[in-house]
Amino acid sequence: MSTWWTWSNIVEKTKFIWFHQRHSPRLKTQ
């Protein structure tokens, strides 16, 4: 049961980072 929780956590973090990357001109430069 710990596996699905970890997966959900990773997905949520990835979503957060991806969202920030899309709205961050600094990261787009790189």
N, C-alpha and C positions, 0 to 999 in steps of 0.2 A: 504493500500500500504506500510505502514511502516513495516508490518510483514515480507514481503518477503525480505526487505532490511536487517532487523535484522537477518533473517535466513542466508542470504548470508554472512553477517559479521561474524556470528558464525562459519559458514562452513570454511570461509577463515582463521579465527583464529585457528580453530581446525586443519586445514591442516598444518598451519605454525608450531604449537606446535608439531603435530605428526611428521612432517618432522624433526624438531630439536631433538625430542626424539630418533628417529631412528639413527640420526647421532651424538648422544651425549652419550659417554661411562659413563658419570657421572650418568645420569638418568637410564641407564641400570643396574647399580650396585644396585640401589634401587629396 
